[in-house]
Amino acid sequence: MSKDWPLWEVFLRSRGGLSHRHVGSVHASDAELAMRHARDAYTRRSEGVSIWVVRSADIVASDPEQAGSLFDPAADKIYRHPTFYDLPDEVKHM
């Protein structure tokens, strides 16, 4: 029965998109079936050019309550912030 099957997260890249975005979830017994379910459920109108399916149990996420300790060290590395670089006038949209 499908409720006993693992949950898979579905990510879709649209025709004009540059990156995949989360569009929903499906239950499936394996990756191949998850891909088929994702295709059937989320690309009915030819919205996408690429699908990723990832087992939900395999996703690891940071804790929003610990964001300070996780992201604060980046502020100590000024070379990661290109505020002190001079850009030529010819360079647009940087």
C-alpha positions in Angstrom: 0.0 0.0 0.0 1.3 3.5 -0.9 1.1 4.8 2.7 3.9 2.3 3.6 6.1 3.5 0.7 8.7 6.1 1.5 8.0 9.8 0.8 10.0 11.5 -2.0 10.4 15.2 -2.5 10.1 16.4 -6.1 12.1 19.3 -7.6 11.3 20.6 -11.1 13.3 22.9 -13.4 11.0 24.8 -15.7 11.8 25.5 -19.3 13.2 28.9 -18.7 14.4 28.3 -15.2 18.0 28.1 -14.1 17.5 26.0 -11.0 15.2 23.3 -9.7 12.5 24.3 -7.2 10.5 22.1 -4.8 7.0 21.4 -6.3 5.7 18.7 -4.0 6.0 15.1 -2.8 5.1 11.6 -3.9 5.0 8.2 -2.3 6.9 5.5 -4.1 8.6 2.1 -3.5 11.8 3.1 -5.3 13.5 6.0 -7.3 12.2 4.8 -10.7 8.6 4.7 -9.5 9.0 8.1 -7.7 10.3 9.6 -11.0 7.2 8.3 -12.8 4.8 9.5 -10.2 6.5 12.9 -10.2 6.3 13.1 -13.9 2.6 12.2 -13.9 1.7 14.6 -11.1 3.9 17.6 -11.8 4.5 17.8 -15.5 1.1 17.3 -17.0 1.3 20.5 -19.1 5.0 20.1 -20.1 6.1 22.6 -17.5 9.5 21.1 -16.9 12.7 20.0 -18.6 14.3 18.3 -15.6 13.0 16.4 -12.5 14.8 15.5 -9.3 13.3 13.1 -6.8 15.0 12.8 -3.4 14.0 10.5 -0.6 12.7 12.8 2.2 14.5 10.8 4.8 17.8 11.7 3.1 17.4 15.4 3.2 19.4 17.2 5.9 18.5 20.7 6.8 19.9 23.4 9.1 18.0 24.4 12.2 16.6 28.0 11.7 17.1 28.6 15.5 20.8 28.0 15.0 21.2 30.3 12.0 23.4 32.7 13.9 26.1 30.3 14.9 25.9 28.6 11.5 26.2 31.8 9.3 28.0 34.3 11.5 31.5 33.0 10.7 31.0 34.2 7.1 31.0 37.8 8.3 34.6 37.4 9.4 35.8 36.7 5.9 35.7 40.1 4.2 37.1 38.6 1.0 33.8 36.9 0.4 32.1 40.3 0.2 33.2 42.1 -3.0 32.4 45.5 -1.7 35.9 46.8 -2.0 36.4 45.8 -5.7 36.3 48.5 -8.3 34.3 47.5 -11.4 34.8 49.1 -14.8 31.9 51.1 -16.2 31.6 48.6 -19.0 30.6 45.8 -16.6 26.8 45.9 -16.3 24.4 44.1 -13.9 27.0 42.7 -11.5 
